[in-house]
């Protein structure tokens, strides 16, 4: 069985996470009510511009992933990749924690749990990756 080099799956992960955040962010900016309804949110925030504001933030996280993904996976760029992973994992951890707290206290709909779980899972993967040295790009 042939082992896949880490660079291939890391790069795929980077682009997939970035494109998901960019597209979700853009949809929240330009069609917030429709996007939230696709997510199962029955009561969008009022005024709805708050959802668009969240979309701008989500899009910026996706752009950060894309920025790192465009940097060749060589040792000289490892610090850039690690910085982006630290920033995005921190953002995802905070979002997941906030949403779980608000769902737990009944202040947000259960539909937001998918966002909390997705952000939490990606954050955990990235924290593990940072700890395990996935982004060292040595040899």
C-alpha positions in Angstrom: 0.0 0.0 0.0 1.4 3.4 -1.0 1.5 6.1 1.7 0.2 9.5 0.7 2.7 12.3 1.4 1.5 14.7 4.1 1.9 17.6 1.7 -0.9 16.3 -0.5 -3.5 15.9 2.2 -2.5 19.1 4.1 -2.8 21.1 0.9 -6.2 19.5 0.1 -7.4 20.3 3.7 -6.1 23.8 3.4 -8.0 24.6 0.2 -11.1 22.7 1.2 -11.4 24.6 4.6 -10.6 27.9 2.9 -13.1 27.5 0.1 -15.8 26.4 2.5 -15.3 29.5 4.6 -15.0 31.8 1.7 -18.2 30.5 0.1 -20.2 30.4 3.3 -19.0 33.9 4.2 -19.9 35.3 0.8 -23.4 33.7 1.0 -23.9 35.2 4.5 -22.8 38.6 3.2 -24.9 38.6 0.0 -27.9 36.3 1.0 -27.9 36.0 4.8 -31.6 35.0 5.2 -31.4 32.3 2.5 -28.1 31.0 3.8 -29.3 30.8 7.4 -32.4 29.0 6.2 -30.2 26.4 4.4 -28.4 25.9 7.7 -31.8 25.3 9.4 -31.8 28.5 11.4 -35.5 29.5 11.7 -34.9 32.8 13.5 -32.2 34.9 11.8 -30.5 37.6 13.9 -32.2 41.0 13.8 -31.2 43.2 12.2 -30.1 40.7 9.5 -27.0 42.8 8.8 -25.5 41.0 11.9 -25.4 37.8 9.9 -23.7 39.6 7.0 -21.2 41.0 9.4 -20.5 37.4 10.6 -20.1 36.4 7.0 -17.4 39.0 6.5 -15.5 37.4 9.4 -16.0 33.9 8.1 -14.8 35.0 4.7 -11.6 36.5 6.2 -10.8 33.1 7.9 -11.2 31.4 4.5 -8.9 33.9 2.9 -6.3 33.2 5.5 -6.4 29.5 4.6 -6.0 30.4 1.0 -3.1 32.7 1.7 -1.2 29.9 3.3 -2.2 27.4 0.7 -0.6 29.6 -2.0 2.8 29.4 -0.2 4.9 26.5 -1.3 5.2 23.8 1.3 8.9 24.3 2.1 10.7 24.8 5.4 11.0 28.6 4.6 7.2 28.9 4.6 6.5 26.8 7.6 6.1 29.8 9.9 3.5 31.3 7.7 1.5 28.1 7.6 1.8 27.7 11.4 0.6 31.3 12.0 -2.4 30.8 9.8 -3.2 27.5 11.5 -2.8 29.2 14.9 -5.1 32.1 13.9 -7.8 29.9 12.3 -7.7 27.3 15.1 -8.1 30.1 17.7 -11.0 31.6 15.8 -12.7 28.2 15.4 -12.1 27.3 19.1 -13.7 30.6 20.2 -16.6 30.3 17.8 -17.3 26.7 18.8 -17.1 27.5 22.5 -19.4 30.5 22.2 -22.0 28.6 20.2 -22.0 25.7 22.6 -22.5 28.0 25.5 -25.3 29.9 23.8 -27.1 26.7 22.7 -26.7 25.3 26.2 -28.3 28.3 27.8 -31.1 28.3 25.2 -30.1 31.6 23.6 -29.4 30.1 20.2 -31.1 27.5 18.1 -29.9 23.9 18.0 -29.3 24.4 14.2 -26.1 26.2 15.2 -24.7 23.0 16.7 -23.5 21.9 13.3 -21.4 25.1 13.1 -20.0 24.5 16.6 -19.2 20.9 15.9 -17.5 21.6 12.5 -15.5 24.5 13.9 -14.6 22.4 17.0 -13.5 19.4 14.9 -11.3 21.5 12.6 -9.8 23.4 15.5 -8.9 20.1 17.3 -7.3 18.8 14.1 -5.3 21.9 13.7 -4.2 22.1 17.3 -3.1 18.5 17.1 -1.3 19.2 13.8 0.5 22.2 15.3 1.6 20.1 18.3 2.7 17.1 16.2 4.6 19.2 13.7 2.5 18.6 10.6 3.7 21.9 9.2 7.4 21.6 9.6 7.9 20.7 5.9 11.3 19.1 6.6 13.0 16.8 4.2 
